[in-house]
Amino acid sequence: MNRSILKTQISIMGCGWLGLPLATTLVDLGCTVKGSTTSDKKLAQLRAQNITPYLVELTPKTISASYPDFLTGSDTLIINIPPGLRKNPHKNHVAEIELLIPELEKKGLNHVLFISSTSVFEDETTCPVITEHTTPNAQSQSGKQLGAVEQLLLKNKNFKTSILRCGGLVDEQRHPGQFLSGKTNLTNPEAPINLVHKTDVIGIITAIIKQGLWGETFHAVYPKHPTKAAYYTAYCKAHKLPLPSFKTDQNSKGKQVESTETRKALNYTFLVEP
C-alpha cells in the first residue's frame, strides 16, 4: 500500500551513525522528525538539521523524564539503539524495551520499526541459508536479547511492529576491511559475508514507511555473499592496504543471510555494493 509520508511525525530513538542520516532523509521527504540522543553535545547538531532533539536515557529500571514529549504526536517510533553488551556484558536490553512499551501504549503510537541484526542467527559449520522466515537461534547473549525484543514487540497488539535485521553495516568511512587489514590468523575464511551499505539501510527503512508495510520482518543484506577471505583480500588490494591472512586448519562457521523476500515485498533494488 503506497502512501504519502509527507505529513507523518516520526520519533527516532538513537540518532547516531545510522539514525542521524536517516532522520535527515525523512526530514527531506517532508516528515516531522523527533530524534533522541544520550549526548548533550549532539542536541544542537540535531536542531541544526531540523530535527527536534531530545535527551533520552534508557536503563533496565529508569527512563528519562523527557520521554513522553519525545513520543507525543508521533505515528511511528524507530528504535535504533544497540543492546550495548560489548561495553556492559551484564546489561538487560530486554528489560529496557519492556520499560518503554507502556509509554508507547499510553501515547497511542500506531507503528514501531525495530532495527535488529542478523546476529539473531547462529554461525554454523554448515553455513545455512537464512531467509526472513527462518527462526532465530542465536547463542550469544546479544543475539538472544535482540531475538527476545523482536518477539516482545511483534506480539504487542497495541501497535504494529516491523523488524529490520541488518547485516554488517558499512560506509566509506567505516568498513571492517580497514580493521582486518594486516591481521593474521583470522578465522572462518570460507564463511559468506553478510554486509550492507548504510545508504541501502536508509533506503529500505524509507520504503517500509512509505509503503506502510507493518507486522513484517525484513532483511537488509546485500545479495552477494563472497567468502570472508576472498572479499577482504580483494577489499584490501583495491584500497592498497596490507592484506589479511586466514587460518585454514579448521572448518569455517558462518551463515548466508538472504534478502530476497525483502526486495520483492518492497520492490527494492540495492544501490551500493559494500
C-alpha positions as CSV (number, residue, x, y, z in Angstrom):
1,M,0.0,0.0,0.0
2,N,1.7,3.2,-1.1
3,R,1.0,6.3,0.9
4,S,2.5,9.7,1.3
5,I,4.6,10.2,4.4
6,L,4.9,14.0,4.0
7,K,2.7,14.8,6.9
8,T,3.9,12.0,9.2
9,Q,5.6,12.6,12.5
10,I,8.3,10.1,13.3
11,S,10.3,9.6,16.5
12,I,13.8,8.1,16.1
13,M,15.3,6.7,19.2
14,G,19.1,6.8,18.6
15,C,20.3,9.5,16.2
16,G,23.9,8.3,15.8
17,W,25.9,6.9,12.8
18,L,22.8,5.5,11.2
19,G,20.0,7.3,12.9
20,L,21.1,10.9,12.1
21,P,21.3,10.5,8.3
22,L,18.1,8.5,8.4
23,A,16.4,11.4,10.3
24,T,17.7,14.0,7.8
25,T,16.5,11.8,4.9
26,L,13.0,11.7,6.4
27,V,13.1,15.5,7.0
28,D,13.9,16.0,3.4
29,L,10.9,13.9,2.5
30,G,8.7,16.3,4.5
31,C,8.3,14.3,7.7
32,T,8.4,16.0,11.1
33,V,11.1,14.1,13.0
34,K,11.9,13.9,16.7
35,G,15.3,12.5,17.4
36,S,16.9,11.2,20.6
37,T,20.5,11.2,21.8
38,T,22.2,10.4,25.0
39,S,24.7,13.3,24.5
40,D,24.1,16.9,25.4
41,K,26.6,17.9,22.8
42,K,24.5,16.5,20.0
43,L,21.3,18.4,20.7
44,A,22.4,21.4,18.8
45,Q,23.6,19.3,15.9
46,L,20.1,17.7,15.6
47,R,18.4,21.0,15.9
48,A,20.5,22.4,13.1
49,Q,19.3,19.5,10.8
50,N,15.6,20.5,11.5
51,I,15.2,17.5,13.9
52,T,13.5,18.2,17.2
53,P,16.1,17.0,19.7
54,Y,15.5,15.1,23.0
55,L,17.9,13.8,25.6
56,V,16.7,10.3,26.3
57,E,18.4,7.9,28.7
58,L,17.1,4.4,29.0
59,T,18.2,1.8,31.5
60,P,16.6,-1.5,32.6
61,K,15.0,0.4,35.6
62,T,14.6,4.0,34.5
63,I,13.6,6.2,31.6
64,S,14.3,9.9,31.4
65,A,11.6,12.4,32.1
66,S,11.7,13.8,28.5
67,Y,10.5,10.5,27.0
68,P,6.7,11.3,26.9
69,D,7.4,14.5,25.0
70,F,9.7,12.6,22.6
71,L,6.7,10.4,21.7
72,T,3.9,12.9,21.7
73,G,2.1,13.2,18.4
74,S,4.2,10.6,16.5
75,D,2.7,8.0,14.3
76,T,5.8,5.8,14.2
77,L,8.8,5.1,16.5
78,I,12.0,3.8,15.1
79,I,14.0,2.0,17.8
80,N,17.7,2.2,16.7
81,I,19.7,1.5,19.8
82,P,22.1,-1.4,20.1
83,P,22.0,-3.8,23.1
84,G,25.3,-2.4,24.3
85,L,26.5,-5.7,25.7
86,R,30.1,-5.2,24.5
87,K,30.6,-2.4,26.9
88,N,28.3,-3.9,29.6
89,P,28.1,-7.8,29.2
90,H,25.5,-8.0,32.0
91,K,23.1,-5.4,30.6
92,N,19.5,-6.4,30.3
93,H,18.4,-4.8,27.0
94,V,15.1,-6.8,27.1
95,A,14.2,-5.1,30.3
96,E,14.9,-1.7,28.8
97,I,12.4,-2.3,26.0
98,E,9.9,-3.8,28.4
99,L,10.1,-0.5,30.3
100,L,9.4,1.7,27.3
101,I,6.5,-0.4,25.9
102,P,3.9,1.0,28.3
103,E,4.9,4.5,27.2
104,L,4.3,3.6,23.6
105,E,0.8,2.3,24.6
106,K,0.0,5.4,26.5
107,K,0.9,7.7,23.6
108,G,-1.1,5.6,21.1
109,L,1.6,5.1,18.6
110,N,0.5,3.1,15.6
111,H,3.8,1.7,14.3
112,V,7.2,0.6,15.6
113,L,10.2,-0.2,13.4
114,F,12.8,-2.1,15.4
115,I,16.3,-2.1,13.9
116,S,17.7,-5.6,14.7
117,S,20.6,-7.6,13.5
118,T,21.4,-10.8,11.6
119,S,23.2,-11.8,14.8
120,V,19.9,-13.3,15.9
121,F,21.1,-16.3,13.8
122,E,23.9,-18.5,14.9
123,D,27.0,-19.1,12.7
124,E,27.3,-22.8,11.9
125,T,29.8,-25.1,10.1
126,T,27.0,-26.0,7.6
127,C,26.7,-22.2,6.7
128,P,22.9,-22.4,6.5
129,V,20.9,-20.1,4.1
130,I,18.8,-17.8,6.2
131,T,15.6,-16.2,5.0
132,E,13.1,-13.7,6.5
133,H,11.1,-16.7,7.7
134,T,14.0,-18.5,9.5
135,T,13.5,-18.8,13.2
136,P,16.3,-17.1,15.2
137,N,18.6,-19.4,17.0
138,A,21.4,-17.2,18.4
139,Q,23.5,-18.5,21.3
140,S,25.3,-15.2,22.1
141,Q,23.7,-13.0,24.7
142,S,23.4,-10.1,22.3
143,G,21.7,-12.2,19.7
144,K,19.4,-13.8,22.2
145,Q,18.3,-10.5,23.6
146,L,17.7,-9.0,20.2
147,G,15.5,-12.0,19.3
148,A,13.6,-11.7,22.6
149,V,13.0,-8.0,21.9
150,E,11.7,-8.8,18.4
151,Q,9.1,-11.2,19.8
152,L,8.2,-8.8,22.6
153,L,7.3,-6.1,20.1
154,L,5.7,-8.3,17.5
155,K,3.3,-9.8,20.0
156,N,2.1,-6.5,21.3
157,K,-1.4,-5.8,19.9
158,N,-1.5,-2.1,20.7
159,F,0.8,-1.2,17.8
160,K,2.1,-2.9,14.7
161,T,5.8,-3.7,14.6
162,S,8.1,-4.4,11.7
163,I,11.6,-5.8,12.2
164,L,14.6,-4.9,10.1
165,R,17.5,-7.2,10.6
166,C,20.7,-5.6,9.3
167,G,23.9,-7.3,8.2
168,G,27.2,-5.8,8.9
169,L,26.8,-2.0,8.4
170,V,29.4,-0.2,6.3
171,D,30.0,3.1,4.6
172,E,33.1,4.7,3.0
173,Q,34.5,5.8,6.4
174,R,33.5,2.7,8.5
175,H,34.3,-0.6,6.9
176,P,35.5,-3.9,8.6
177,G,38.2,-4.3,5.9
178,Q,40.0,-1.3,7.4
179,F,40.2,-3.1,10.7
180,L,41.1,-6.6,9.3
181,S,43.9,-5.2,7.1
182,G,47.2,-6.8,8.0
183,K,45.7,-9.0,10.7
184,T,46.9,-12.6,10.8
185,N,45.3,-15.9,11.8
186,L,41.8,-14.7,11.1
187,T,39.1,-17.4,11.4
188,N,36.3,-18.6,9.2
189,P,37.8,-17.8,5.8
190,E,35.1,-19.7,3.9
191,A,32.2,-18.1,5.7
192,P,29.9,-16.0,3.5
193,I,29.9,-12.3,4.1
194,N,26.6,-10.5,5.0
195,L,27.2,-6.8,4.6
196,V,25.0,-3.8,3.7
197,H,25.8,-0.2,3.0
198,K,24.2,2.5,5.2
199,T,22.6,4.1,2.1
200,D,20.6,0.9,1.5
201,V,19.5,0.5,5.1
202,I,18.1,4.1,5.0
203,G,16.5,3.3,1.6
204,I,14.8,0.1,3.0
205,I,13.6,1.9,6.1
206,T,12.1,4.7,4.0
207,A,10.5,2.1,1.7
208,I,8.9,0.3,4.7
209,I,7.4,3.6,6.0
210,K,6.3,4.9,2.5
211,Q,4.6,1.6,1.7
212,G,3.1,1.1,5.2
213,L,4.3,-2.5,5.5
214,W,3.8,-3.2,9.2
215,G,3.8,-6.5,11.0
216,E,6.6,-7.8,8.8
217,T,10.2,-9.0,9.1
218,F,12.8,-7.7,6.6
219,H,16.5,-8.3,6.0
220,A,18.9,-5.5,5.0
221,V,21.7,-7.6,3.5
222,Y,23.4,-7.1,0.1
223,P,22.5,-10.0,-2.2
224,K,26.1,-11.1,-2.9
225,H,28.0,-13.4,-0.5
226,P,31.6,-14.0,-1.4
227,T,33.7,-15.7,1.2
228,K,35.3,-13.7,4.0
229,A,38.8,-14.5,2.8
230,A,38.1,-13.6,-0.9
231,Y,36.1,-10.4,0.0
232,Y,38.5,-8.9,2.5
233,T,41.6,-9.8,0.4
234,A,40.0,-8.1,-2.6
235,Y,39.0,-5.1,-0.5
236,C,42.5,-4.5,0.9
237,K,44.0,-4.9,-2.5
238,A,41.6,-2.4,-4.0
239,H,42.4,0.1,-1.2
240,K,46.2,-0.6,-1.2
241,L,46.1,-1.9,2.4
242,P,48.1,-4.7,3.9
243,L,46.4,-8.0,3.2
244,P,44.9,-10.1,5.9
245,S,45.7,-13.7,6.4
246,F,43.4,-16.5,7.5
247,K,43.6,-19.8,9.4
248,T,42.8,-22.8,7.2
249,D,43.3,-25.6,9.6
250,Q,39.7,-25.7,10.9
251,N,36.2,-25.7,9.4
252,S,34.6,-22.3,8.9
253,K,31.5,-21.3,10.7
254,G,29.0,-18.8,9.1
255,K,25.6,-18.2,7.6
256,Q,24.3,-16.8,4.4
257,V,21.5,-14.3,5.1
258,E,19.3,-13.6,2.1
259,S,17.1,-10.6,1.4
260,T,15.1,-11.9,-1.5
261,E,11.7,-11.6,0.2
262,T,12.5,-8.1,1.4
263,R,13.4,-7.0,-2.2
264,K,10.2,-8.5,-3.5
265,A,7.9,-7.0,-0.8
266,L,9.4,-3.5,-1.1
267,N,10.2,-3.7,-4.9
268,Y,13.7,-2.5,-3.7
269,T,16.9,-2.6,-5.6
270,F,20.1,-2.3,-3.6
271,L,22.0,0.9,-4.6
272,V,25.5,0.4,-3.2
273,E,27.7,-2.7,-3.2
274,P,29.6,-2.9,0.1
